[in-house]
Every structure is written in C-alpha cells, then in structure tokens.
C-alpha cells in the first residue's frame, strides 16, 4: 500500500508537469526590403478602448521578439524609421457536448481496495448490471478560446512592409499564458514567404509565472498548413 501510494503520487506529479503545446496558424504578407537601412521603430498609439495595461504588456513581448531580429525601439517618433501596430482578441466559444460515463470503467484513482482502484470511492473495475446502471449520459459545456493576434510594420511614410496574423484555438482560458507563444509565432522565420499559411507549434509551461505570462520553450519545426 505504501509503495502504491508513492506510485500514484509520482504519476500525478508527472501529469501536472506536462507542458502544453500551443498550435498557431500563421499567415504573413510582406514587402520587406532586402537591406533595410533604419530598423528603429515606435509603437502606434492604440485606440482608447484597447489602451490597457494588458495591451502594453503584450507590446513588451513584441519588442522582445523584434530585438532578437535587430530592431531597436525608440521614444522619438520623429526619428523612428518604422511604425509597429498590434491588435489582439480573445473569444470564448462554449460548446455543448454529450458525455457518457461508463460504470464498467472507473479508471485508476485513489483509494484502493481488494477489487481494484475506485474513483471517488465507487464503481470498481468489475461491472455488475444488477448493482450499477448502464451508461449515464449528461450534457456538459466545454469552452474553446479563439485567439487572434495581428502585428503590422509600416515605414515612416506609410508604406506597408509586414502584416502577420496569428490565430489559435485552445482550452487554455488565460490569454496572458498563451500570448508569449503567439507573439513568438508571429516572428518565427521572419519575414518568411509572403501570403503562405503555415503552422507553428510551441510548448508553454503548465503554470504561469509570477507576472502571468509563461515563456514558451524551444519551438518545433514550423509545419505548412494543409
């Protein structure tokens, strides 16, 4: 019993520590010059309704990714060669599904008895139709969160240079937990082939960090979208 309890606890820790894969669909259009002379930029002022602390925290994520590519943020709009715009949205899409509970399969859980593992202390591995009902069907609501991130880069005179859209659908509720992966996906392979959809998979930590955003792990190779 002692060793069994340790085994169950270890399995729970392994499951709780698994990273989550964020799969994004990325489409970028670009008219990027072969050798841009000025890579300094300023962020465009967002609409008043979007000018929030959350918005500015995602601007920091964008500036961090752009710094990796040699761009330099400045506070002087008059001297900056580029203008960077950003927009994001999260839509909760509830879906009603029918879920069947099989009384024959309880699944491994605590506690344990001579009949096998119990779930919540009932329904053992064996199935006695005289003691247990048949399949139990119930309606449950599950939530999918549809996210969109768009980043644009224009020249000082308004010429459009880079326009990328990242979309993602997942069960992860917290947008700050997912946004680092979306921003990283937006600049993966920059500037890339114009107008060619692709898929980028990134892993994020199972729990957010203290500032509410989890840093994505090393990306897997981008896969062209079907």
C-alpha positions in Angstrom: 0.0 0.0 0.0 2.8 2.4 0.9 4.6 1.8 -2.5 1.3 2.1 -4.3 0.6 5.5 -2.8 4.0 6.7 -3.8 3.5 5.5 -7.3 0.1 7.2 -7.7 1.6 10.5 -6.3 4.5 10.3 -8.7 2.2 9.8 -11.7 0.1 12.8 -10.6 3.2 15.0 -10.5 4.3 13.9 -13.9 0.9 14.7 -15.4 0.7 18.1 -13.7 4.2 19.0 -15.0 3.5 18.3 -18.7 3.9 21.2 -21.0 1.0 22.4 -23.2 1.5 22.7 -26.9 0.2 25.9 -28.5 -0.6 25.3 -32.2 -1.0 28.5 -34.2 -1.9 29.2 -37.8 0.3 32.0 -39.1 -0.1 34.0 -42.3 2.3 36.9 -43.1 2.3 39.2 -46.0 5.4 41.3 -46.6 7.1 43.7 -48.9 10.3 43.7 -46.9 13.4 45.4 -48.4 16.5 43.2 -48.8 18.6 45.5 -46.7 16.6 48.0 -44.6 18.7 50.9 -43.5 16.8 52.0 -40.5 15.4 49.4 -38.0 14.4 51.8 -35.3 10.6 51.8 -34.5 7.9 53.2 -32.3 4.5 51.6 -31.5 1.4 53.1 -32.9 -1.0 54.6 -30.3 -3.8 52.1 -29.8 -7.5 53.1 -29.7 -8.6 54.3 -26.3 -10.6 51.2 -25.6 -7.6 49.0 -26.2 -5.1 51.2 -24.3 -4.8 48.9 -21.2 -2.0 47.6 -19.0 -2.6 44.2 -20.6 -2.1 45.7 -24.1 1.2 47.3 -23.0 2.4 44.1 -21.5 2.0 42.4 -24.9 3.8 45.3 -26.6 6.8 44.3 -24.4 6.6 40.7 -25.8 6.6 42.1 -29.3 9.5 44.4 -28.6 11.5 41.5 -27.1 11.0 39.4 -30.3 11.9 42.3 -32.5 15.1 42.9 -30.5 16.1 39.4 -31.4 15.9 40.4 -35.1 18.0 43.5 -34.7 15.2 46.1 -34.3 15.5 48.9 -31.9 12.6 50.7 -30.1 12.9 54.4 -29.6 10.8 57.0 -27.8 11.2 59.6 -30.6 8.5 59.2 -33.3 10.2 61.8 -35.5 13.4 59.8 -35.8 12.0 56.3 -35.9 12.1 54.7 -39.3 9.2 52.2 -38.7 5.8 52.2 -37.1 4.6 49.0 -35.4 0.9 48.3 -34.8 -0.7 45.5 -32.7 -4.2 44.1 -32.2 -5.4 41.0 -30.3 -8.7 39.5 -29.4 -10.0 36.5 -27.4 -13.4 35.0 -28.0 -15.0 32.4 -25.7 -16.8 29.8 -27.8 -18.9 27.5 -25.5 -19.8 24.1 -27.0 -22.4 21.8 -25.6 -21.5 18.1 -25.8 -23.0 14.9 -24.6 -20.7 12.9 -22.2 -21.2 9.3 -21.4 -20.0 7.8 -18.2 -19.2 4.1 -18.3 -19.9 2.4 -15.0 -17.7 -0.6 -16.1 -14.6 1.6 -16.3 -13.7 3.5 -13.2 -10.1 4.3 -14.1 -7.2 4.3 -11.7 -7.6 6.6 -8.8 -7.4 6.6 -5.0 -8.4 4.8 -2.8 -7.6 1.2 -3.4 -9.4 -1.9 -2.3 -9.2 -5.6 -3.0 -11.5 -5.1 -6.0 -9.1 -2.6 -7.7 -8.9 1.1 -7.9 -12.0 3.1 -7.2 -13.0 6.5 -8.5 -14.4 8.7 -5.7 -14.8 5.5 -3.7 -17.3 3.7 -6.0 -17.6 1.8 -9.3 -14.8 -0.8 -9.3 -13.3 -2.4 -12.3 -15.8 -5.2 -12.5 -19.4 -4.4 -13.6 -22.5 -5.9 -12.0 -25.6 -4.8 -14.1 -27.8 -5.6 -11.1 -26.0 -3.1 -8.9 -24.9 -0.5 -11.4 -26.8 1.4 -14.1 -25.9 1.3 -17.8 -24.2 4.3 -19.5 -25.0 7.6 -17.9 -25.3 10.4 -20.4 -25.1 14.1 -19.4 -24.8 17.4 -21.2 -21.8 19.4 -20.4 -20.4 22.7 -21.6 -16.8 22.9 -22.8 -15.1 26.1 -23.7 -12.8 26.8 -26.6 -10.9 30.1 -26.7 -10.4 31.5 -30.1 -7.5 34.0 -30.2 -6.2 36.4 -32.8 -3.0 38.4 -32.9 -2.1 40.8 -35.7 1.2 42.7 -35.9 1.9 45.3 -38.6 5.1 47.1 -39.5 5.0 50.2 -41.8 7.6 52.6 -42.9 7.6 56.2 -41.7 5.9 57.4 -44.9 3.1 54.7 -44.5 4.4 52.0 -46.8 3.2 48.6 -45.7 6.1 46.3 -45.0 4.9 43.4 -42.8 1.5 42.2 -41.8 1.2 39.0 -39.9 -1.9 37.3 -38.4 -1.8 34.5 -35.9 -4.8 32.5 -34.9 -5.1 29.8 -32.2 -7.9 27.8 -30.7 -7.3 26.1 -27.3 -8.9 25.2 -24.0 -6.4 27.4 -22.1 -8.5 30.2 -20.6 -5.8 32.7 -19.6 -4.7 34.8 -22.5 -1.5 36.1 -20.8 -0.4 32.4 -20.5 -0.8 31.9 -24.3 0.3 35.3 -25.7 4.1 34.7 -25.5 3.7 31.7 -27.8 1.5 33.7 -30.2 4.0 36.6 -30.4 6.9 34.2 -30.9 4.9 32.5 -33.7 4.3 35.9 -35.4 8.1 36.4 -35.8 9.2 32.8 -36.4 11.0 32.7 -39.8 10.7 36.4 -40.2 9.8 37.8 -42.8 9.1 34.5 -44.5 7.2 33.8 -47.8 4.5 36.3 -48.4 1.0 35.0 -48.2 1.9 31.4 -47.4 0.0 29.9 -44.5 1.9 27.8 -42.1 1.6 26.2 -38.7 3.8 26.8 -35.7 3.8 24.6 -32.6 5.3 25.9 -29.4 5.3 24.5 -25.9 4.5 26.5 -22.8 4.9 25.8 -19.1 1.9 24.2 -17.4 1.7 27.1 -14.9 2.1 30.9 -15.5 5.0 32.7 -14.0 4.5 35.5 -11.4 3.7 38.1 -14.0 1.0 36.0 -15.5 2.9 35.1 -18.7 4.7 31.8 -19.4 7.8 31.8 -21.6 7.4 29.3 -24.4 10.0 26.6 -24.8 12.0 25.9 -27.9 9.7 25.7 -30.9 9.3 22.6 -33.0 9.9 23.0 -36.7 7.2 25.0 -38.5 4.8 22.8 -40.5 3.0 24.1 -43.6 -0.8 24.3 -43.0 -2.8 21.8 -45.0 
